[in-house]
Amino acid sequence: MKELFDQFKSLTDIFNAGRLVFYPMAGALIVLPAYLLIRIALVTPAPTLHAQVVGDLRSLGAIEHVGWLVVFASTVVGFLTAVVGFRVLERATAETARDVTAQLPARATSYNFNYPLLRQKKDEDYATWLMSEYFRYVEIATYIPLGALTGLVLITLYVCVFVIRRFAAEGPVPATSDLAVLVLLVAGVIFIRVYFWPEVWVKRVIVPTHGTFLKAKCNLIDGIKSVERAVGPYKGDAPSQAVPPGAT
């Protein structure tokens, strides 16, 4: 029974309470704009963009069991976004990974190095701890912004389709606020994709966050090896009594 509860706790810590919160959030940032885009392509456009958006959102609310459908679709799309995001993360942090693993020594005074000494259990799941305490933040910093960027592109396409359909229905018309919104959205997508995402968010948020995770992983592995050198492989509750040289 204790083992069952331990497994449930690990599942809750690393999966449900973590990924089943921010993965669907990333997915929702794509699912809702995608619904708006599909609807604008199928229905007669409203006189103004504001009226179109209000009408499309109301139509979403009229769908039976819409809440569960949105949650389900957001969860599926969120996990697919994570697959794509992992590849983005891998490319963006490849150099950081090489640098960290090549030159990082064991940090005997670091928290993650000494974490094995702080635990009383002989079968502590260090991989789960590392994921929930460090890599979860790498995922949040990568997948949710990636979902937001994708959603912004879909919203831009939504407004573009609306403007084109209004133009086709009414013929040439003077510049309107709807057209101004489209121009601003296109400019925003270009700015974020060309400058803000690669130069600011990736370099100053994702890469440092992933670097912290890699350092923690290396320190944790060295800490476990240090404990095993001091007391041997885990066979009881004794590891918490051993202190590696230099630990504080």
N, C-alpha and C positions, 0 to 999 in steps of 0.2 A: 504494500500500500504506500509506503514511504517513497519507493522508487517511482510509483505511478504519479504521486504528487510532485516529485522532483521533475519528472519529465513534463508534466503539465505546466509547471512554473517556467521551465526553460522555453517551452513553446509560447507561453504568454509573453515572456520578456522579450524574446528576439523576433517573434513573428506577429502575433495578433496585436500586441500593444505598440509595436513599432511599424512594421511594414504594412499591416492592415489599417494603418491610419494614414501614413503619408503616401503610400502607393496609390490608393484610391483618390487622394487629393490631387496628385499629379495627373491621374486619369481624368478627373472631373474637369480640369482645366482644358482638356482636349475634347471630351465628350459633349459638353454643353455647346461650345462654339460649332462643333461638327453638326449637331442637331439644327442649329440656326442656319448653317450653310445649306444643309439638305432641304430645309423647309423653304428658304427663299428661292431655291431653284424650282420648287414645285407649285408654289401658290402665286396668285396675282399680287404684285407689289403694292404696298400702301402708298398714299400720297407723299409721306415724309419718312425719313429713316427712323425718327423717334416712334412714329406710329407703327412702323414695321417691327421694330424691336419689341415694343409692348405687346403687340399682337402675337408675335412668335413665342414670347415667354408665357403668355396666357394659354396658348395652345399646348405648351408643354405641361402646364398645370392641370389641363383637362384630361390628360392621358391617365387611364386607370392604372393604379399601382405604380405611378411614375417614380415615387421615391425609391422603391426596391429596384426598379429597372435602371435608374440612374446609378445607384450604388453598385449593382452588378456590372453594368457597362464600364463604370469608372474603375472598378477593381481589375477587370480584364485588361482594359487599356493601360491602367497604371503598371501592371506587371509587364506588359509589352514595352511600355516606355522605359522600364527598368532594364530590360534586355538591351534596347538601343542605347540607353544612357550608360550602361556598363562599358560598351565599346567606346563611347565618347570619353568616358573617364579613363579608360585604358590608354587611349591615344594621348590624352592631355597630360597624363602623369607618368608617362613612360620614363622620361629623363629623371624625374624626381625619384622614382622607384630605384633606378640604377644608382643614383647618388647616395640614397639612404642606406641601401643594403651594402654598398661598397665601403663606406667610411664610418658607419655608426658603430662605436664600441658599446659594450654593456655599460649602462648607467646604474651603478650600484645604489645610488641615492634616489632613483626615480620611483614613483609610485607603482608603475606597471612592472618594473623589475622586481619589486618586493611584494607584489600582490600574492604570489604563492605562499609567502610567509604569513600573510594575514588571514589565510583561510584555515579552517579547522577540518574540513572534509577531506577524506583521502581520495575521492573520485571527483574532484571539482572539474566542471566543464569549462576549461579556460577559453576554448574557442567561442563558446556562446557569450561569455563575458566580454571578450575582445570585440565581437561583432556588435553587441548591444551598447557597449560603452564608447566605442570609437568609430567603427565602420558605419554605424547607423547615421552618424552625422555627415559622413561623406556622401551617403545616398541622398539624404535630405538636401544637401547643398547642390547636388547634381540633378536629381530626377524632378523635383518640383519646379525649379527654374526652367528645365528643359520642357516640361509640360506647359508652363506658362508661355514660353516662347512659341511653341507649336500652336497653342490656343490663340495667341496674338496673330499669327499668320492666318489662321482660319477665320478669325474675326475680320481681318483685312480683306480676305476673299469674299466674305459675306457682304461687306459694305460695297465691294467692287461689283459683285453680281447685282446688288440692289440698284446701284447707279446705272449700270449698263441696261438693266431691264426698264428702268424709268426713262432712260434716254431713248430706248427702242420704242416705248409706248407713246412718248410725247414729242419725239423729234428733238432737234437742237434746242437747248435751253441755256440760259445764263448760268454762270457759276453760282452754286448754292452752298448752304451750310453743309449739306450732305457730301458734296464734292470736296469741301474743305476738310471734313472728317476723314475722307478717304486719303487725301494727300498727307495729312498728319500721321495716319496709321502707316502708310507706306514708308514715310520718312522714319517713323519710329522703328519699324521692322529692320530697315536698312542700318540704322544707327546701332541697334542692339546686336544684330547679327555680325556686322563688320567690325565694330569697335568694342561695345560694352561687354558682350559675351566673351570674346577671346582675350581681350586685353585687360579687362577689369575683373569680371567674375571668375573666369577660369584661372587666371594667373594669381589673383589676390585672395580668392576664397577657396575654390576647389583644390588647386594644387597644394596650398599650405595645409588644408584640412586633411587631404589624403597623405601628405607627408607626416603629419602627426600620427595618423593611424599606422603607417609603416614603421615609424620609430617605436610606437607602443608594441607592435607585434614583435619586432626584434628584441626589445627589452624584455617582454614577457617570456619569450623563448629562452633567452639567456638566464632569466631569473629562475625558470623551472629547472634548467640544467644545473644552475648553481646549487639549488636545493638538493637535487639528486646527487651531486658530488659530495654534499655535506652529510646527508643522511641515507643515501641510497634511494632506489625507486620507492614510490609511495606504497607503504604496506600498513599504514595505520594513521593515527592523528598526530604523529610526532613532527611533521614538517614545520608546523607553526612555531616550534621551539628553536629551529636552526636559523642562524643569521649569517649570511654570506659576508666575506670581508668587505669593509667599507660601507655596509648598509647602516642607515640611521633610523 
